[in-house]
């Protein structure tokens, strides 16, 4: 999967929370490089008043982390065994340990997420990654953790997705 339409067939997120635009490179089970373009028309900038200082346009760190997490999910799915994530299971983001933002992103920046799959233990996935804009490292995540759980254990709100895509992630 590389193009946006393929990403949409795998991830359940939709506008405004689908935060990966394209996959540049994927080595299943090993690493992925994915990008997200930051646009001034995104909902996070809706309430920034005219004449606000440039710092008001810093892309929110939680959205940068979510975008990195979506890239990590695409990596996990690219290497998943057949049936590892199906309509009966949910892949959930569990934690980001040591995540730190080193520099801000702004409208016009192309975020480049570089994620490595560190290990998979049973139904738990461990990855690490960095976010870049050009040659500026913006953020680093020494440990990202996701878990796979049976949908039936999550209660009545975990209804099956509408999509018939073979691999789905629900948060």
Protein Blocks (a to p, Z undefined) as FASTA:
>chain_A
ZZfklmmmmpmcdcfkbcbfbdfbdcehiaccddddddfkbmklmmpcghiafklmpccf
klmmmmmmmmmmmmmmmmpcehkacfkbccddfbdghiacfbdcdehiacddddddfbdc
hjaccddddddehjacfbdcfbacdddddfklnojmlcccfblcfbdcdZZ
